[in-house]
Amino acid sequence: MSAPRIASVGCSTIGRTDLTGRDLFSQALAEAFEGLPDPAEVVDALYVGNQSETYEHQIMYGTLLAEWAGLRNVPAERVEGCAAAGALALRHAVEDVRRGTHDAVLACGVEKMTAGGTSGATDALSAAFDRALEQRSGITAPSQYALLAQRYLHEHDATEEEFARIAVKNHRNATANPRAQYQQEVDVETVLDSSYVAPPLKLFDCAPVSDGAAVALVTTPELADELAPADEQVVAAGTGAAANNISVAERDLTFVEGANVASGTAYEEAGVEASDVDVAEVHDAFTVCEALLAESVGFAPRGRGIESPLPPEERSEGWTDVHLSTSGGLKARGHPIGATGIAQAVEAYEQLTGRAGDRQVEGADTALLVNEGGVADAVTVSHVLRRAA
Amino acid sequence: MSAPRIASVGCSTIGRTDLTGRDLFSQALAEAFEGLPDPAEVVDALYVGNQSETYEHQIMYGTLLAEWAGLRNVPAERVEGCAAAGALALRHAVEDVRRGTHDAVLACGVEKMTAGGTSGATDALSAAFDRALEQRSGITAPSQYALLAQRYLHEHDATEEEFARIAVKNHRNATANPRAQYQQEVDVETVLDSSYVAPPLKLFDCAPVSDGAAVALVTTPELADELAPADEQVVAAGTGAAANNISVAERDLTFVEGANVASGTAYEEAGVEASDVDVAEVHDAFTVCEALLAESVGFAPRGRGIESPLPPEERSEGWTDVHLSTSGGLKARGHPIGATGIAQAVEAYEQLTGRAGDRQVEGADTALLVNEGGVADAVTVSHVLRRAA
C-alpha cells in the first residue's frame, strides 16, 4: 500500500466573480490538465466538496462536474461536511487510490457563495448548526466563534491585538500569492478599527465570502510518473478525519479535540510528528481558529497559538518552526467553502514543489492541511503531504 | 479481501410524519441496535445519504447523526447524489470495510421531505437538474420521466395500462410490508383514472413524498459473527456506481447505461449474473423506471421490462425469474429520497434472512439493489447482497 501522489492541481479565480460553479471548476480543471491527456483518459472517479445547494439551486454536483469533464460511467458524487467538504473529497481520493480501488481520482471543491449575497451566505452557513437546538436562537458562525475567542482571551494571556496580528500576517502572505482574493496588506490598526461582527471578532478577523473551485488529481505513484516529473508531484502521506459535537455547548472551547485526533492519525500514517511540519494551512475562518488549531495539532503549547505571526525564534518555548497559512489562509486567500480544503492542497503542492514564488518556504518538505466544517470541533479533516523528490 | 456483512438494519416510520430527520434516524438506529452493544462500542465511521438541506435547513448531517449516536472522533460525513444518496452511503460502508479501513461502518439515509410541503419537494428535487441548461425551463422530475415514458410507448409495443399494472403490483406487495407508506391495494382503473401529472404519467405512476430514515450496519465477517447469528447476516457481495448525463437531452431514453454498468460491476464483484438474482429493489420513482431498469440490468429483453408485474411463467422469453420491488418499491413503500437506497437494503436483508413475512420469496438467495439519482442515467448505484447462511 504505497502512498498516492498528487500529480497535478488547479485552482480558479477566488473572490467575487460572475462565473458559475461549473465555470470555476472549468478554470481549475484546465489548469490541472494543461499538458496532460484528457480527463476522460485518466480519471476513474470524481468527488466534489460543495457546501450548499442554496447558492445556485444545484445538487448532484458529482454528476454535473463528471459530465463537464467528459467522464462516462465513473463513480461521481458530492460530499458535504460544511467547510470541510473539500478535504473530505481529497480524503476519498487518497483512500481510493491507496486501497487500490482506482488509479486516478479527481478531488474537487466548488462553491459559488456570492450567488445569494452576504445574507444568503450567512443563512446557508447557519444550516451547519443544529436546527432543533441552536439555529432557532439566531446564532451565526461569527457569533459562535466569538464565544471561542472570548473564552481564549479569558483563559489565556492574550489580547485582541494579537488576534489582529494573525490577520495582518495572513494578508501579508497573500500579497505574494497570485491566487489570493485579497493581495493587499492590512495593518494592526485597520483590523482593530474595523467594526465588531461579534465581539471580540471584528470584520478583519473574519474570512470573506468567496467564489472558487480547486482540483487535485490523486494517482498511484506509477501513474504519477507517467504524467509528471517527480519534482512536480507531491506524496499524499496521511489522512485523518474526526467528527464530534455540532454544538459548542458541550466541549472544551479552547481545544479542538477532533483536530488533534485527525491530525494525529495523519501524522501517524505519514510517519511524521508535528515538529516535522514545515508549512501548514490551517482553517483560519476566523483569526482565533489559527491560534486554536496551532495548539490542537501540536505546533504550539496551550495558550500560545496566538504567537503564530511571530518569527519562530521569538515564539514561546514549545512552538515548532512551522510556517502557518503561507497562502494567506482563508482570511486573505479567500474561503469558497467547499473548495477551501482543495485550495489548501494547492498551496501545499506549490510549497512542496518549490513553486510558491515570493512566499516559498525554503526546504519545505512536509505540509499539514487542516480543514474544518461547522464550528471548530464539529468535523475536522487533516492531511499530511510530503515532497516527492 | 472477504466480502463485508450487513450485521443489522433498521428503518423508521416511512410517510408523512411530525418527526424531524434526527427523530427518524433515532427510530432506525434503535431498531438496528436492539440487543447489540451501544453504537459507540461498535461503529468506526458513519456515512449519511441526504438529498436536500432545504427541507430542514440542515447540513452537516454526518456530524449531527454521529453525535446523536454517541460516537466520538470518528469520520462522519454526508454524501449526496440526489435520490442515490442512500446507496452512496452504503457503498462507502462496504468499501471501507472490505478494504480494511474500518471494521464497522454505519450507512444511514435520512430525508424529511414533508417539511417543505409538496411544492417544497418539487423545488428541492428540481435542483438535481442542470441549473444553467435545464432548470430555467421549469421542467420537473415527473415531466422528465414522462419524456422517457413517451419514448418507451413510442418505441415499444406497450400501453399506459401496462405502466399502471406496475403500480398495482407494487401496491399489492406493500400490503404485506408493515414498513410501507401505503399498505393498501389499488386497481388498474384507479391508476388509469388518476390525474395526469405529466402525460403519460398519472398520479399513481409516481412515488410519493415521504419522510423516513434507514440504517445498515456493515461489518467484517468476524465482527458480524460476534454481533449476530449467521442467519441474521447478509453478505455485501458487490457494489458499482456510474454517473453519466444530468440532462436527458443526449442519451438513449429507453436504456439506462449507468445502471447497466453499475449493476454489471456489482454482479462481477459478487460472481453472479442477472439470472441469479431472486429479488430486486429497483428505483421505481415512476412506473416507467421499473420497466427501464429491468431491461438495463439484464432481467428483461429490450421493450419487455414492462412485463414485471406478470408471473415469471407469463413473461416473454429472455426474462429472468426475478421478483421486483417486493417491498412495494418507491411507489408504495415510500421514497424518502436520501433514505431510499438504505430502505432497499432493509428489504433485501429481510428477504435474504427469511424475515419478509407474507411477502417472503421462498429460497431468496441473491438480491440486487438499484438506486438512482437525478433522471435515469444521471447516477446509478447498484449492490448485490447475498444470503450469508
HADDOCK unambig.tbl for C-alpha pairs under 7 A between the chains (distance, minus, plus):
assign (segid A and resid 57 and name CA) (segid B and resid 127 and name CA) 5.21 0.50 0.50
assign (segid A and resid 57 and name CA) (segid B and resid 131 and name CA) 6.95 0.50 0.50
assign (segid A and resid 58 and name CA) (segid B and resid 127 and name CA) 4.52 0.50 0.50
assign (segid A and resid 58 and name CA) (segid B and resid 128 and name CA) 6.12 0.50 0.50
assign (segid A and resid 58 and name CA) (segid B and resid 131 and name CA) 6.20 0.50 0.50
assign (segid A and resid 59 and name CA) (segid B and resid 82 and name CA) 6.84 0.50 0.50
assign (segid A and resid 59 and name CA) (segid B and resid 127 and name CA) 5.39 0.50 0.50
assign (segid A and resid 59 and name CA) (segid B and resid 128 and name CA) 5.05 0.50 0.50
assign (segid A and resid 60 and name CA) (segid B and resid 80 and name CA) 6.83 0.50 0.50
assign (segid A and resid 60 and name CA) (segid B and resid 81 and name CA) 4.95 0.50 0.50
assign (segid A and resid 60 and name CA) (segid B and resid 82 and name CA) 5.96 0.50 0.50
assign (segid A and resid 60 and name CA) (segid B and resid 128 and name CA) 5.49 0.50 0.50
assign (segid A and resid 63 and name CA) (segid B and resid 243 and name CA) 5.60 0.50 0.50
assign (segid A and resid 63 and name CA) (segid B and resid 244 and name CA) 6.53 0.50 0.50
assign (segid A and resid 63 and name CA) (segid B and resid 245 and name CA) 6.92 0.50 0.50
assign (segid A and resid 63 and name CA) (segid B and resid 246 and name CA) 6.46 0.50 0.50
assign (segid A and resid 63 and name CA) (segid B and resid 378 and name CA) 6.33 0.50 0.50
assign (segid A and resid 63 and name CA) (segid B and resid 379 and name CA) 6.70 0.50 0.50
assign (segid A and resid 64 and name CA) (segid B and resid 246 and name CA) 6.31 0.50 0.50
assign (segid A and resid 67 and name CA) (segid B and resid 244 and name CA) 6.16 0.50 0.50
assign (segid A and resid 67 and name CA) (segid B and resid 245 and name CA) 5.90 0.50 0.50
assign (segid A and resid 72 and name CA) (segid B and resid 243 and name CA) 6.49 0.50 0.50
assign (segid A and resid 72 and name CA) (segid B and resid 244 and name CA) 5.26 0.50 0.50
assign (segid A and resid 73 and name CA) (segid B and resid 242 and name CA) 4.28 0.50 0.50
assign (segid A and resid 73 and name CA) (segid B and resid 243 and name CA) 5.10 0.50 0.50
assign (segid A and resid 73 and name CA) (segid B and resid 244 and name CA) 5.63 0.50 0.50
assign (segid A and resid 73 and name CA) (segid B and resid 258 and name CA) 5.78 0.50 0.50
assign (segid A and resid 73 and name CA) (segid B and resid 261 and name CA) 6.83 0.50 0.50
assign (segid A and resid 74 and name CA) (segid B and resid 241 and name CA) 6.70 0.50 0.50
assign (segid A and resid 74 and name CA) (segid B and resid 242 and name CA) 4.58 0.50 0.50
assign (segid A and resid 74 and name CA) (segid B and resid 243 and name CA) 5.46 0.50 0.50
assign (segid A and resid 75 and name CA) (segid B and resid 241 and name CA) 4.91 0.50 0.50
assign (segid A and resid 75 and name CA) (segid B and resid 242 and name CA) 4.74 0.50 0.50
assign (segid A and resid 75 and name CA) (segid B and resid 243 and name CA) 5.78 0.50 0.50
assign (segid A and resid 76 and name CA) (segid B and resid 243 and name CA) 5.85 0.50 0.50
assign (segid A and resid 77 and name CA) (segid B and resid 80 and name CA) 6.33 0.50 0.50
assign (segid A and resid 77 and name CA) (segid B and resid 81 and name CA) 5.75 0.50 0.50
assign (segid A and resid 78 and name CA) (segid B and resid 79 and name CA) 5.87 0.50 0.50
assign (segid A and resid 78 and name CA) (segid B and resid 80 and name CA) 5.14 0.50 0.50
assign (segid A and resid 78 and name CA) (segid B and resid 81 and name CA) 6.39 0.50 0.50
assign (segid A and resid 79 and name CA) (segid B and resid 78 and name CA) 5.88 0.50 0.50
assign (segid A and resid 79 and name CA) (segid B and resid 79 and name CA) 4.55 0.50 0.50
assign (segid A and resid 79 and name CA) (segid B and resid 80 and name CA) 6.17 0.50 0.50
assign (segid A and resid 80 and name CA) (segid B and resid 60 and name CA) 6.84 0.50 0.50
assign (segid A and resid 80 and name CA) (segid B and resid 77 and name CA) 6.32 0.50 0.50
assign (segid A and resid 80 and name CA) (segid B and resid 78 and name CA) 5.14 0.50 0.50
assign (segid A and resid 80 and name CA) (segid B and resid 79 and name CA) 6.15 0.50 0.50
assign (segid A and resid 81 and name CA) (segid B and resid 60 and name CA) 4.96 0.50 0.50
assign (segid A and resid 81 and name CA) (segid B and resid 77 and name CA) 5.74 0.50 0.50
assign (segid A and resid 81 and name CA) (segid B and resid 78 and name CA) 6.39 0.50 0.50
assign (segid A and resid 82 and name CA) (segid B and resid 59 and name CA) 6.84 0.50 0.50
assign (segid A and resid 82 and name CA) (segid B and resid 60 and name CA) 5.96 0.50 0.50
assign (segid A and resid 99 and name CA) (segid B and resid 99 and name CA) 6.33 0.50 0.50
assign (segid A and resid 127 and name CA) (segid B and resid 57 and name CA) 5.22 0.50 0.50
assign (segid A and resid 127 and name CA) (segid B and resid 58 and name CA) 4.51 0.50 0.50
assign (segid A and resid 127 and name CA) (segid B and resid 59 and name CA) 5.39 0.50 0.50
assign (segid A and resid 128 and name CA) (segid B and resid 58 and name CA) 6.12 0.50 0.50
assign (segid A and resid 128 and name CA) (segid B and resid 59 and name CA) 5.04 0.50 0.50
assign (segid A and resid 128 and name CA) (segid B and resid 60 and name CA) 5.50 0.50 0.50
assign (segid A and resid 131 and name CA) (segid B and resid 57 and name CA) 6.96 0.50 0.50
assign (segid A and resid 131 and name CA) (segid B and resid 58 and name CA) 6.22 0.50 0.50
assign (segid A and resid 241 and name CA) (segid B and resid 74 and name CA) 6.71 0.50 0.50
assign (segid A and resid 241 and name CA) (segid B and resid 75 and name CA) 4.92 0.50 0.50
assign (segid A and resid 242 and name CA) (segid B and resid 73 and name CA) 4.28 0.50 0.50
assign (segid A and resid 242 and name CA) (segid B and resid 74 and name CA) 4.59 0.50 0.50
assign (segid A and resid 242 and name CA) (segid B and resid 75 and name CA) 4.75 0.50 0.50
assign (segid A and resid 243 and name CA) (segid B and resid 63 and name CA) 5.61 0.50 0.50
assign (segid A and resid 243 and name CA) (segid B and resid 72 and name CA) 6.49 0.50 0.50
assign (segid A and resid 243 and name CA) (segid B and resid 73 and name CA) 5.11 0.50 0.50
assign (segid A and resid 243 and name CA) (segid B and resid 74 and name CA) 5.45 0.50 0.50
assign (segid A and resid 243 and name CA) (segid B and resid 75 and name CA) 5.77 0.50 0.50
assign (segid A and resid 243 and name CA) (segid B and resid 76 and name CA) 5.83 0.50 0.50
assign (segid A and resid 244 and name CA) (segid B and resid 63 and name CA) 6.52 0.50 0.50
assign (segid A and resid 244 and name CA) (segid B and resid 67 and name CA) 6.14 0.50 0.50
assign (segid A and resid 244 and name CA) (segid B and resid 72 and name CA) 5.26 0.50 0.50
assign (segid A and resid 244 and name CA) (segid B and resid 73 and name CA) 5.63 0.50 0.50
assign (segid A and resid 245 and name CA) (segid B and resid 63 and name CA) 6.90 0.50 0.50
assign (segid A and resid 245 and name CA) (segid B and resid 67 and name CA) 5.88 0.50 0.50
assign (segid A and resid 246 and name CA) (segid B and resid 63 and name CA) 6.45 0.50 0.50
assign (segid A and resid 246 and name CA) (segid B and resid 64 and name CA) 6.30 0.50 0.50
assign (segid A and resid 258 and name CA) (segid B and resid 73 and name CA) 5.77 0.50 0.50
assign (segid A and resid 261 and name CA) (segid B and resid 73 and name CA) 6.82 0.50 0.50
assign (segid A and resid 378 and name CA) (segid B and resid 63 and name CA) 6.33 0.50 0.50
assign (segid A and resid 379 and name CA) (segid B and resid 63 and name CA) 6.71 0.50 0.50
